[in-house]
Amino acid sequence: MSATLKTRRFTLRPARDTDAEFIALYLNDYAVAGNLARVPFPYRLSDARAWLRTLRDHVPPGEANFAIDLPGQGYAGHVGFHPGELGTVIGYWLGAPFWGQGLMTEAVTAATDWFFKSSGADRLYSGVFAFNQASLAIQKKLGFTQTGQSMLLCLARGREVEHIDTILTRAAWMERSK
């Protein structure tokens, strides 16, 4: 499924090959990459291009990805879904120049709304490294609850890191959406 979503301040759209330089620029920042499980550091343009080649059009909601496209500025970060052991997982990141503006809360809200409206899923999984309180605050605002803690490999850090596991149920999403 290829979707484009409009929010109050930006567009969530499919990623393009032309996003590669911005992806590499923002992910080659340890402050960003060190918060993500599946992103190496350093992160190079070739990594961005290789990742973009893995994306496909017309995928189910649980595999959709959205570039955060700010008017007049372009690519700023990403929100995406992927299959996990228990079900669909949402992940997200934002380039450091855009932090502290509420953009990621707006992006994750739009993406989770779209996901629940587009799928029959009754839950959505996520989580954060224990030190990433800003990301945990976003999830709490949206109704995610903690289900446990685990250790998860962080490629950028080269080691397993304490991870807070979270879930958003359809019921909690519907309650927030009222």
C-alpha positions in Angstrom: 0.0 0.0 0.0 1.5 3.3 -1.0 -0.2 6.1 0.9 0.4 9.8 1.3 -0.9 11.4 4.5 -1.3 15.2 5.2 -0.9 16.5 8.7 -1.3 20.1 9.9 2.3 20.9 9.3 3.7 18.4 6.8 3.2 15.4 4.5 4.0 11.8 5.1 4.8 10.2 1.8 6.7 7.3 0.3 10.4 7.7 0.4 12.2 8.5 -2.8 15.7 7.9 -4.2 16.2 11.6 -3.9 15.9 11.4 -0.1 19.1 9.4 0.2 21.4 12.3 0.9 19.2 13.6 3.7 18.8 10.1 5.1 22.5 9.7 5.2 23.1 13.2 6.6 20.6 12.8 9.5 21.4 9.2 10.3 25.2 9.8 10.3 24.6 11.6 13.6 25.3 9.4 16.6 22.6 11.3 18.6 20.1 9.9 16.1 21.6 6.6 15.2 22.3 5.7 18.8 18.6 5.7 19.5 17.8 3.2 16.8 18.2 -0.6 16.9 18.8 -1.3 13.2 20.9 1.6 12.1 24.7 1.4 11.9 27.1 4.2 12.7 28.7 5.7 10.8 25.9 5.8 8.3 26.9 6.5 4.7 25.2 7.5 1.5 25.6 4.0 0.3 23.7 2.7 3.3 20.8 5.1 2.6 20.7 4.0 -1.1 20.8 0.3 -0.2 18.0 0.8 2.3 15.8 2.7 -0.2 16.2 -0.2 -2.6 14.6 -2.5 -0.1 11.4 -0.5 0.0 8.5 -1.7 -2.2 5.3 -0.1 -3.4 1.9 -1.7 -2.6 2.8 -3.4 0.6 0.4 -4.2 3.4 -0.1 -1.6 6.2 2.2 -3.5 8.5 5.1 -2.9 6.1 4.4 0.7 5.0 7.0 3.5 5.4 6.6 7.2 5.4 9.1 10.0 4.8 8.4 13.1 6.8 8.4 15.9 4.2 8.4 19.5 5.6 7.2 22.3 3.3 10.2 24.3 2.1 12.7 22.0 3.8 12.1 18.5 2.4 13.0 15.2 4.1 13.3 15.4 7.9 12.8 11.9 9.2 10.9 8.7 8.9 8.0 6.6 10.3 7.6 3.0 9.3 6.1 -0.3 10.1 7.7 -3.8 10.0 6.7 -7.3 11.1 7.9 -8.3 14.5 7.7 -11.6 16.5 4.4 -10.6 18.1 2.9 -8.5 15.3 3.5 -5.2 13.6 6.1 -2.8 15.0 6.3 0.9 14.5 9.6 2.7 14.4 10.5 6.3 13.8 13.3 8.8 13.8 13.8 12.5 13.2 16.8 14.5 12.1 18.3 16.4 15.1 17.7 19.8 13.5 14.0 19.2 13.8 13.9 18.0 17.4 11.8 19.7 20.1 9.1 21.0 17.7 6.4 18.3 18.3 6.9 17.0 14.7 7.4 13.4 15.7 4.3 13.3 17.9 2.3 14.6 14.9 3.9 12.1 12.5 3.5 9.1 14.8 -0.1 10.1 15.5 -0.9 10.3 11.8 0.8 7.0 11.1 -0.8 5.1 13.9 -4.2 6.5 12.9 -3.7 5.4 9.3 -2.4 2.0 10.4 -5.5 1.2 12.6 -7.9 2.5 9.9 -6.1 0.6 7.1 -5.6 -2.8 8.9 -7.6 -5.2 11.0 -4.8 -5.3 13.6 -5.9 -5.1 17.2 -2.5 -4.0 18.4 0.7 -2.2 17.4 4.1 -2.8 19.1 7.0 -0.5 19.6 9.5 0.4 22.3 12.4 2.6 23.1 15.9 2.3 24.5 15.6 3.1 28.2 17.6 6.3 27.9 15.3 7.7 25.2 12.8 9.4 27.3 11.7 11.8 24.6 10.5 8.9 22.4 8.9 7.2 25.4 6.9 10.4 26.1 5.6 10.4 22.5 4.4 6.8 22.9 2.7 7.6 26.3 0.9 10.6 24.7 -0.5 8.2 22.1 -1.7 5.6 24.6 1.2 3.0 24.3 1.7 1.2 27.6 4.8 -0.6 28.8 4.7 -4.4 28.5 8.1 -5.2 29.8 11.8 -4.7 29.4 14.3 -6.5 27.3 17.8 -6.2 25.9 18.0 -5.2 22.3 21.0 -4.9 20.0 21.8 -1.3 18.9 24.0 -1.5 15.8 25.3 2.1 16.3 26.4 1.3 19.8 27.7 -2.1 19.0 26.1 -3.7 22.0 22.8 -4.8 23.6 21.0 -2.0 25.4 18.1 -2.0 27.9 14.9 -1.6 25.9 11.4 -0.7 27.1 8.8 -2.7 25.2 5.4 -1.1 24.5 2.1 -1.8 22.9 -0.8 0.3 21.6 -4.1 -1.6 21.5 -6.9 -0.8 19.1 -9.1 -0.1 22.2 -6.6 2.4 23.5 -6.2 4.0 20.1 -10.0 4.3 19.8 -10.2 5.9 23.2 -7.6 8.5 22.3 -9.2 9.1 18.9 -12.6 10.1 20.5 
